[in-house]
Amino acid sequence: MKKPGFKISQATIWVSSIVLGLLSSVPQIAEHHFHLAEAAVNAGITAIFAVLMWYFNIFMLSRQDDSPRKQSISYSKLISSLLFGLVVMLGLACIQQLILSHINFGPVMLMVEVRGILINLVFYMFLHLLQQNYENQHVTMELERIKSDNLSAQYELLKQQVNPHFLFNSLNTLKAMVESGEEEAVDFIIKLSNFYRFTLESRKLDLIHVSEEMDILNAYLFLQKARFEDGFTFENTLSPNTLKTLIPPFTLQLLVENCIKHNIVSLEKPLHIRLYEEDDRIVVENQVQQKTGEQNSLGVGLKNIDQRYQHLLNRHIDIIGNEKVFQIKLPLIHEHHHR
């Protein structure tokens, strides 16, 4: 991954350099024999040095390295910056000496070099910390983006799993209806077609209205009624307000499919399935009449639904079961909460 660059505003560079130049003249202002020319030259030399070191350090720290990114200070860059600063300050001191020839060059040279080293160190450390903070933010944002992409990819896989597995059974039921000449065979074909149309239209959506989900569920129930006849009953008491809320597509259909899949469905022992609302939740309930050899586990369907609710709401569904009744409680998703 390419190392990101960081920027310093031009105003920061120039204003800070001018302020440093003025501060460097404070000791001269405090002297009894104040010379405006000396103070002005000293301030100008310091300000020019500060500007040059700003740009040089920004250039040094912005260069791309082949070595892996490290949090520690690059001593090679620091030494290069200090050496460059010493050369620049030596040149500026010579210019100062030419302008103010009456000043003893030795003490001036020592003073400006020490000042230059201190200014350079402050600039370098400030830019280094700024660069590290910028890169850390960049890495954090990149990790968040990767995490978001990963979650989106996982969610797409979850949605792809919502593919009804009863096509084979439905076609067998249709075959038997056609062979026996049942009049409802045409209706069965229409409902089967509608169901798969719902599948194609809804599987790309994150959420649909509960009323739309009920259309999917009713088409599914019609197909299952043709197969099991009165082997199960279904009771729906959802209110109009609940039908206006949102739900991941095929959630109710998968839950009802689980009820039929894992329990005995027969004319002698009909399975009773209820759909109602309770405490701001949609509840799918059935009495337990487990098939022989069935294991009491969440299964792929329930895990899929739970993961979709985690992705969309960061909430789990409630799974409550005992020897008599099995319930799944789904949190209601209101449109204003989703937005």
N, C-alpha and C positions, 0 to 999 in steps of 0.2 A: 504494500500500500504506500502510495506516494505521501511523503511528509508534507503536511499542510503548512502554508506560510502564514505569517502573522503581520499585522500592519500597525504602525504608529502614526497618529495624525501629524500632519505638518505643523499644526498649531502647537502641539505638545513639544515637538523638537525645537522650534524656534523660540517659543516663550520661555521654556526651561533654560535654554542656552543664554538668552538675554538676562534672565534672573541670576544665573550663575555668574555671568560677567559682572553684574552690578554688585553681587555679594562679594566677589573677589576684591572689589575696590573699597569695601567698608573699612579695612584697617588703615588705608591711606587717608580716608576722609577723617578718621579719628586723630590723625597726627596733627601736631601744632603747625607744621609747615606744609599745608595741603597744596598740592599742585594739580590743578584740574587736568592738564594735559597728560600727566603721568597716570592719573586715575582712569581717564578715558581710554588711553592706549592699553592699559592693563585689562580693563573691562572688555575691550574689543578683542584682544588676543585670547582671553579666556572664552568668550562667547564663540569665536571662530573655532577654537579647539573643540568646544563642546559639540557644535554642529557637525564637525568632521567626524568625531568619535561616535555620535549617534548613528550616522549613515554607515560608517565602517562596521560597527558592531551589528547593526541590522543585516548588513550584507553577509557578514561572517556566520551569524546564527541562522540565516535563511538558506545557506548553501546545503545542497543535498549530500548526504553521506551514504556510502555503500554499506557501512556497518549498521547493525541493528540499533534501533532507537534506544537510548538510555536515559534514565532519570538523572544521572550524575552529571557534573560539570565536565565539559570537554576542555581538558587542560591545554591541548594543542591550540585550540581556538583562543583560549584565554591568554596564553603566552604570545600568540601572534598579535592579539589586540594590544597587549601591553607594549610590545616592541614597536608596533606601528605608532602607538601613542607617544612613546619616547622620541621617535624620529620627528613626528609632527610637532611636538612641543619644542624640540630643539630648533627646528626651522622657524617656528613662531617667536621663540626667544631671540633668535638672531635678528629677526625683523624688528622686534621691540628694541633691541640694542641699537639698530641703525636709526630708529626714530628718536630714541632717548639715549644719545651717545654719552651723556654725562653720568649715566648710572653705571656702577661697577657691575660688570657682566657676571662675575663669579657667584655672588649671593643671589642675584636675580635668576641665574640659571638653575641653581639648586631649588629655589622656591617654586619656580614654574614647573619643574620636572616633578617634584613631590605633589604639587597641586594636580598636575595632569594625571599622575598615577591614581590618585584618589578619585578624581572625576571619572576616569576610565573604568575603574573597578566598580563604582556605583552604577554606571550605565550598563556595564556588562552583566552584573548580577541582576539588575532590574529586568533587562531584556531576556536573560536566561529564565527567570521565574515566569515572566509573561509568556515566553514560548512554551514552557512546560505546561502552564495552565491551559494555553490554547490547544496544545496537542492532546492533553488529557480530556478536554471537552470534546475534541474531534473524535477521539477513540470511544468516548462514552456514547456520543451520537451515532457512531458507526455500529457499536454493539447494540444499541437500541434499534437501529434500522434493521440489523441482521435478525434480532430477536423478533421484531415485528413481521419481517418477511417470513421467518420460520413459523410464527404463529399463524400467519395467513395461509401458508402452505399446508400446515397441519389442518387448519379449518377447511380448506378446500378438499383435502383428503376425507375429512369427516363427512362433508356434504356428498362427496362421490360415493360414500358407503351407503347413503340413504337410497338404496335401489331395491324395490320390493323383490322378495325372493319367491313369491308365490306364482310367478308366471307359468311355471311348469304345471302346477296344480290347477291353475285357472284354465289352461288349455285342455287339460284332461277333462275338467268339468264341462267345458264347452263341447268337447268331442262327444261326451256322453249325452248331453242335451240335444245335440244335432242328430245323433243316432236314434234317440228315442222320439224325435220329432216334437220336442217341447216348444210351445209358442214363445216362451221367454228367452229362447236362444238369441233372437235378434237384440232384445234389450240387454242381454248379457254381453254381446259383442260391443254394443254402444257404450255400456258402462266400462268395459275393459279398455276400450279406446280412449274414453274420457279420463280414466285413471292414468294412463300413460301420457296423455296430453298434459295433465296436471303435473306429472313427474318432470317432463321436459321444461315446462314453463316455470316451475317453482324451485328446481334444484339449484339454480344459479343465484337465488335470493337468500339473504341472511335471515329475513323475517317476513312473514305474511300475516294478514289478519286472521284471527281465530275463525271467523266466518268462512274464509277461504280454505282454511285447514279442514273445516267441517265438510266442505264440498268434496275434498279428497277422501276424508274418512267415510262419508256416505257412499261414495262410489266403491270404496273397498268393502264396506259392509254388504252392499248389494251382491258383490261377487262372492263373498263368503256365505251369504244366505243361500245363494244358488247351490253352493257346495254342501253346506251343513244343514240347510233348511231350518228347522226349529231347534237345532242343537245348541243354540245360544240366544240370549236376549240382550238387547242393548237399550239403556235408558240414558237420555241426555236432558239435563235440567240447567244448562248454562244460560245465564241471563243475557239480554241484548247488549248490556254494557260490557260484559266479558267478551262477547263476540267481536267487539270493536278493538280489543287489545291485540297485541302481537305475539307471535310464537314462531320458533324455527320450523320451517316446512317439514311435513311428514312426522312430526313429533307424536301427535295423537294416533296417527295411523300405525306407527311403529309400536306404540304402547298397547293398542288393541290387538295388533298382530302377535305381540308377545303373550297376551292373555290367552289367545286361541292356540298358540304354538305350544305353550308349556302346561296346558290344562286339558282335562278330558272334556271333549265336546261331543255330546250325544243326545239323542231324543230321550233316552231313559234318564240321563243326568245332565240337563241343560246347564250351560255355563252362563252366569248372570254378570254382565259388565255394566258398570255405572260411570257416568261422566257428570261431574258436578263441581261447584266452586265452594271454597271454604277458606276463610282467613286470608283473603287476597291471593289465593292459589287455585289452580285448576287441579282437580283430583280425578285420577282414573283408578277405579276400584273393581276388583273381582273377588268372588269367593274362591278359596283354594281347593282345587280338586286335581292335584298334581298327577301327571302321567307316571306310570311305573317306569323307574329308571331315570327319571329327570333329577338332575342335581340342582340344589338351591344356590344359584349364583346370579350375579348381575347380568352376565351375557353381553354379547357385542352390542345389541340394540340399546340397552340401558346405559352402557358406558358411553356410547356415541352421543346420546341425548345429554347426559351429564356433562360431557366435555364441551358440547356446543353451548350449553348454558354458562359454563365457566368462561368460555371465550367471549360471549356476548355480554354477560352480566357480572362475571366474576363471582357467581353464586352456584351452589350445588342444588340439585333436585333432592327432594326428600323421598326415601325409600323405606316404607314401613310394611312389615309383614309378620304374620304369625301363622298358626296352623289353620285358621279359619278365613282370614281376609288378607289380601295383598293390595297395597296402595302405593301409587306414585303421585307426589305432589309437585306441581310445576309452578314456580313464581310467575305472577302476572307481569307482563311487560307492557307498560303504557307508552303511548307514542311520545309524550313529552319527556319521559325518562330516557327513551331511546335516543332522542335528539340531543 
